[in-house]
Amino acid sequence: MHNKLQSLRLKHGYSGSHMAAYLNISKVYYHQLETGQRRLSYEMAFKMAKIFKLKPDDIFYNDYLEKN
């Protein structure tokens, strides 16, 4: 998931700081989400997907399947 999230962010030309600002969270918090140091809530996944004009499952579902 984290590599996919980072790839999407870079593909769209967003920095971690920009993502944090869009999500109204700190840069540190965003970095922890992107690197898997913090657990991602569905609400946060939805907000991230909305930034990229995707559905949360488009970004996160395959990783969920791999873990389970």
C-alpha positions as CSV (number, residue, x, y, z in Angstrom):
1,M,0.0,0.0,0.0
2,H,2.7,2.4,1.0
3,N,4.6,2.2,-2.2
4,K,1.4,2.7,-4.2
5,L,0.4,5.7,-2.1
6,Q,3.8,7.2,-2.5
7,S,3.8,6.5,-6.3
8,L,0.4,8.2,-6.6
9,R,1.5,11.2,-4.7
10,L,4.6,11.6,-6.8
11,K,2.7,10.9,-10.1
12,H,0.4,13.8,-9.2
13,G,3.3,16.0,-8.3
14,Y,2.4,16.4,-4.6
15,S,4.9,16.6,-1.8
16,G,4.3,15.1,1.6
17,S,3.7,18.6,2.9
18,H,1.0,19.2,0.3
19,M,-0.7,16.0,1.1
20,A,-0.6,16.8,4.8
21,A,-2.1,20.2,4.1
22,Y,-4.9,18.7,1.9
23,L,-5.7,16.2,4.7
24,N,-5.4,18.8,7.5
25,I,-2.8,16.7,9.4
26,S,0.8,17.3,10.2
27,K,3.6,16.3,7.9
28,V,4.9,13.8,10.4
29,Y,1.5,12.2,10.7
30,Y,1.2,11.9,6.9
31,H,4.7,10.4,6.6
32,Q,3.8,7.8,9.3
33,L,0.7,6.9,7.3
34,E,2.6,6.6,4.0
35,T,5.3,4.5,5.6
36,G,3.0,2.2,7.5
37,Q,4.1,3.5,11.0
38,R,0.5,4.5,11.7
39,R,-2.7,2.6,11.0
40,L,-4.8,4.1,8.3
41,S,-8.5,4.7,9.1
42,Y,-11.2,4.3,6.5
43,E,-12.0,8.0,6.8
44,M,-8.4,8.9,6.1
45,A,-8.2,6.4,3.2
46,F,-11.4,8.0,1.7
47,K,-9.9,11.5,2.0
48,M,-6.7,10.3,0.3
49,A,-8.5,8.6,-2.5
50,K,-10.6,11.7,-3.1
51,I,-7.5,13.7,-3.6
52,F,-6.5,11.3,-6.4
53,K,-10.0,11.1,-7.8
54,L,-10.1,7.4,-7.0
55,K,-12.0,5.0,-4.7
56,P,-10.3,3.8,-1.5
57,D,-10.4,0.2,-2.8
58,D,-8.5,1.3,-6.0
59,I,-5.5,2.2,-3.7
60,F,-5.7,0.0,-0.7
61,Y,-7.8,-3.2,-1.5
62,N,-5.1,-5.4,-3.0
63,D,-2.8,-4.8,-0.1
64,Y,-5.7,-5.7,2.3
65,L,-6.1,-9.0,0.4
66,E,-2.4,-9.8,0.6
67,K,-2.4,-9.3,4.3
68,N,-5.4,-11.5,4.9
